[in-house]
Amino acid sequence: MNTEKKPPLSERPTRQSIRRQSRYNRIQERKIAQTRADGRFYAGMFSIMGVVAMFAVLLAAISINGESVDVSGIQSWAQPWLGPFTKLEVAGVSFVGVIAYIAYRRMRRK
């Protein structure tokens, strides 16, 4: 004999509530996936920025010590190109602009 009683019909889940629950679960799974993707994106971006910052500190340390550095290999990058700006400066500003644009698009997509 089964002593377990079934809930009355008014308390049983309907098809609509089951669909609502599965829709909610899908939304939560998408949010979790998006959060993970954002984490990977920001980790990659901050690692690139860390390497670039370490490179800038290295160049600053070399220039502060007063040691002369042979820049003949990048002579064409160090001459004025667009008005008073060198190719190296334009490339740096462009790189920062591209990273900022990618971050902006990623934030706007949410």
C-alpha positions as CSV (number, residue, x, y, z in Angstrom):
1,M,0.0,0.0,0.0
2,N,1.4,3.4,-1.0
3,T,1.0,5.9,1.9
4,E,2.4,8.8,-0.1
5,K,-0.3,11.1,-1.3
6,K,-0.1,13.1,-4.5
7,P,-0.5,16.8,-4.2
8,P,-3.9,18.2,-5.4
9,L,-4.1,19.3,-9.0
10,S,-3.9,23.0,-8.0
11,E,-0.4,22.5,-6.5
12,R,1.1,20.4,-9.4
13,P,3.4,22.1,-11.8
14,T,1.6,23.1,-15.0
15,R,3.2,23.0,-18.4
16,Q,3.5,26.8,-18.4
17,S,5.4,26.8,-15.0
18,I,7.7,24.0,-16.3
19,R,8.5,26.0,-19.4
20,R,9.1,29.1,-17.3
21,Q,11.5,27.2,-15.1
22,S,13.4,25.8,-18.1
23,R,13.6,29.2,-19.7
24,Y,15.0,30.6,-16.4
25,N,17.6,27.9,-16.3
26,R,18.7,28.6,-19.9
27,I,19.0,32.3,-19.0
28,Q,21.1,31.5,-15.9
29,E,23.4,29.2,-18.0
30,R,23.9,31.9,-20.6
31,K,24.8,34.4,-17.8
32,I,27.3,32.0,-16.3
33,A,28.9,31.4,-19.7
34,Q,29.0,35.2,-20.4
35,T,30.7,35.8,-17.0
36,R,33.3,33.1,-17.7
37,A,34.0,34.6,-21.2
38,D,34.3,38.1,-19.6
39,G,36.8,36.7,-17.1
40,R,38.9,35.2,-19.8
41,F,38.8,38.4,-21.8
42,Y,39.8,40.6,-18.9
43,A,42.5,38.2,-17.8
44,G,44.0,38.3,-21.3
45,M,43.8,42.1,-21.5
46,F,45.3,42.6,-18.1
47,S,48.2,40.2,-18.9
48,I,48.9,42.1,-22.1
49,M,48.8,45.4,-20.2
50,G,51.1,44.0,-17.5
51,V,53.7,42.9,-20.1
52,V,53.6,46.4,-21.7
53,A,53.9,48.1,-18.4
54,M,56.9,46.0,-17.4
55,F,58.5,46.9,-20.8
56,A,57.8,50.6,-20.2
57,V,59.4,50.3,-16.7
58,L,62.5,48.6,-18.2
59,L,62.9,51.3,-20.8
60,A,62.5,54.0,-18.1
61,A,65.1,52.3,-16.0
62,I,67.5,52.1,-18.9
63,S,67.0,55.8,-19.8
64,I,67.4,56.9,-16.1
65,N,70.8,55.2,-15.8
66,G,72.1,57.3,-18.6
67,E,73.5,54.4,-20.6
68,S,73.5,55.2,-24.3
69,V,71.4,52.8,-26.3
70,D,71.9,52.2,-30.0
71,V,68.6,53.1,-31.7
72,S,69.8,52.8,-35.3
73,G,67.6,49.7,-35.7
74,I,64.5,51.7,-35.1
75,Q,65.7,55.0,-36.7
76,S,62.8,55.0,-39.2
77,W,60.3,54.6,-36.3
78,A,61.8,57.4,-34.3
79,Q,61.6,60.2,-36.9
80,P,58.6,62.5,-37.3
81,W,55.9,60.9,-39.5
82,L,52.5,62.5,-39.1
83,G,53.3,66.1,-38.2
84,P,55.4,66.0,-35.0
85,F,54.4,62.4,-34.1
86,T,56.7,59.4,-34.8
87,K,55.5,56.0,-36.1
88,L,56.2,54.6,-32.7
89,E,53.9,57.1,-31.0
90,V,51.1,56.6,-33.6
91,A,51.4,52.8,-33.2
92,G,51.2,53.1,-29.4
93,V,48.1,55.4,-29.5
94,S,46.5,53.1,-32.1
95,F,47.1,50.0,-29.9
96,V,45.5,51.7,-26.9
97,G,42.6,52.8,-29.1
98,V,42.0,49.3,-30.4
99,I,42.0,47.8,-26.9
100,A,39.6,50.6,-25.6
101,Y,37.3,50.0,-28.6
102,I,37.2,46.2,-28.0
103,A,36.5,46.7,-24.3
104,Y,33.8,49.3,-25.1
105,R,32.1,46.9,-27.6
106,R,32.3,44.0,-25.1
107,M,30.7,46.1,-22.3
108,R,27.9,47.4,-24.6
109,R,27.0,43.9,-25.7
110,K,25.8,43.0,-22.2
